[in-house]
Amino acid sequence: MYQSRNAGLGRRNRNFGGAGFSPKRYGSGRSTSNHQKSRRPRGEHIEISKFIQRSVPANSTQNYRAKNTFADFRFCRELQNNLDKRKYISPTPIQDQAIKAVLEGRDLIGLADTGTGKTAVFLLPMIQKISMTKYEKVLIIAPTRELAIQIDSEFRLFANGMRIYSSVCVGGTPMGRQIANLRQNPNVVIGTPGRLKDLSNRGLIKFNTFQNIVLDEVDRMLDMGFVNEITDILNVLPQNRQALFFSATLPAKIKLLVDQFLNDPILVEVKTGATAANVLQDVVRFGASAAKFDKLKNLLTRPELRKVLIFSETKREVEKLAVNLSQNGHRAESIHGDKRQNQREKSLTAFRNDQCKILVATDVAARGLDIGDISHVINYTVPQTYNDYIHRIGRTGRGTKIGQALTFVE
């Protein structure tokens, strides 16, 4: 069905010795059995042992040796200058293995863990393509507003000074500005499925004018129930198109879309393992619910917890936790689905710019949030699935940095 190129970097070496980094242990020191499971009100059972990794694996992607430099991809002068300014020299594994295939016009399935640099895999070749003919149009679909906005920010940096324009179409923001931007006929439209469908129903966006389609975090979009919206969009795209799918996994429902809509795609898989290679992981035990918040407050006084992203399960819990932390002297902001988009952006900006030390979030922040200096991720509630856990902790340990993830368990 599809070809595989360098499918993976090998299984993770479970001999963690010699890493030279020993994280502090948290909690009561009670032993953890490999067969002990956290108590879950719903969702899948996750063995507590999966939340523990006390040293950095020796075979992380830090040891990967790229076959190409960015100069080898022969981008146009303006794009290469922008890469030089941002000190893009050696590509990450997925960039190294996939960019040439995309430049050659191949359809692509990119499988990679979070934080591996896959945004550049589709943005750079699409910018190059548009630079050669300004009639090219690219539609990029992302599961969340934050990810769509972040992709647009990256696009603007890569395309700086090239007179190539984009429009972001996401919910939670006034539609008027988005409509005005679309009427300028931008080469690149970046949006979430629901808002894109709404604009299409109003006749404000015509999917059959896009020769290129990118689905980022496609597994997440399908999990969120957007399979019909995505299928409808793919059905009306031109037959002669380039399609790029990016996902952490390749379940059966994505394979169905691949078989139906991709043309002889190349598969590039770069997996560092089940969890982020650079993230040290441990559990925090609390004996009773009343002691849980006190345990969190004490943790947050430790100097090594410099910039902390805390995940909780529901919007109400997130807001309550952020308020309680603020009332106890911690600078905390919150982000969840009930907040207006401008409020969410304000909280993210404050966190990004170190105006607050703590951001409390639902899983809306588990995908696509790229803030490179988050020191710790704290799972105040255990996530519904292990896949959600992987994406949560991927917000720390970005690039070559070491991060820590702590999960509260009874």
HELIX and SHEET records of a PDB file:
HELIX    1   1 ILE A   48  PHE A   51  5                                   4    
HELIX    2   2 THR A   61  ASN A   63  5                                   3    
HELIX    3   3 PHE A   70  PHE A   73  5                                   4    
HELIX    4   4 ARG A   77  LYS A   85  1                                   9    
HELIX    5   5 PRO A   93  LEU A  103  1                                  11    
HELIX    6   6 LYS A  118  MET A  132  1                                  15    
HELIX    7   7 ARG A  145  PHE A  158  1                                  14    
HELIX    8   8 MET A  175  LEU A  182  1                                   8    
HELIX    9   9 PRO A  193  ASN A  201  1                                   9    
HELIX   10  10 PHE A  207  THR A  209  5                                   3    
HELIX   11  11 VAL A  218  ASP A  223  1                                   6    
HELIX   12  12 VAL A  227  VAL A  236  1                                  10    
HELIX   13  13 ALA A  252  PHE A  261  1                                  10    
HELIX   14  14 SER A  289  LEU A  300  1                                  12    
HELIX   15  15 LYS A  315  GLN A  327  1                                  13    
HELIX   16  16 GLN A  341  ARG A  352  1                                  12    
HELIX   17  17 ASP A  363  ALA A  365  5                                   3    
HELIX   18  18 TYR A  386  ILE A  393  1                                   8    
SHEET    1   A 8 GLN A   3  ARG A   5  0                                        
SHEET    2   A 8 ILE A 266  VAL A 270  1                                        
SHEET    3   A 8 LEU A 108  ALA A 112  1                                        
SHEET    4   A 8 GLN A 242  SER A 247  1                                        
SHEET    5   A 8 ASN A 212  LEU A 215  1                                        
SHEET    6   A 8 VAL A 138  ILE A 141  1                                        
SHEET    7   A 8 VAL A 188  GLY A 191  1                                        
SHEET    8   A 8 SER A 166  CYS A 169  1                                        
SHEET    1   B 6 VAL A 279  ARG A 285  0                                        
SHEET    2   B 6 GLY A 403  VAL A 409  1                                        
SHEET    3   B 6 HIS A 376  ASN A 379  1                                        
SHEET    4   B 6 VAL A 308  PHE A 311  1                                        
SHEET    5   B 6 ILE A 358  ALA A 361  1                                        
SHEET    6   B 6 ALA A 332  ILE A 335  1                                        
END                                                                             
